[in-house]
Amino acid sequence: MVDTLQVLFAIGFIVFLVYLVSRILLKPLKLVLKIIVNSLFGLLLLWGFNFIGAFFGILIPINVVTILLAGFLGIPGLILLIIMQFLL
């Protein structure tokens, strides 16, 4: 009886440890995935704006900073980049 109970507690503890380790390891992976998705969204925003802006002579250079800014802030980030382009 004691051996069976000890085995069940050991299995439960191992399952808990696997769950805890997987939560710790997956959290940074989710953050990296979110950064990648936002960066791709920013790249699409910039590419679309440059495609339309080429007709009006307004272009925003596509680099890491502008992609991340447009990706994290979305449309307001793109507007900020347009304003910065006019000011500089």
Number of C-alpha atoms within 10 A of each C-alpha: 5 7 8 9 10 11 11 12 12 12 12 12 12 12 12 12 12 12 11 11 11 11 11 11 10 11 11 11 11 11 11 12 12 13 15 14 14 20 22 16 18 26 21 15 19 24 17 12 16 18 13 13 14 12 9 9 8 14 17 17 13 13 10 11 11 19 24 20 20 25 25 19 14 18 14 13 19 22 13 14 18 15 11 11 13 8 7 5
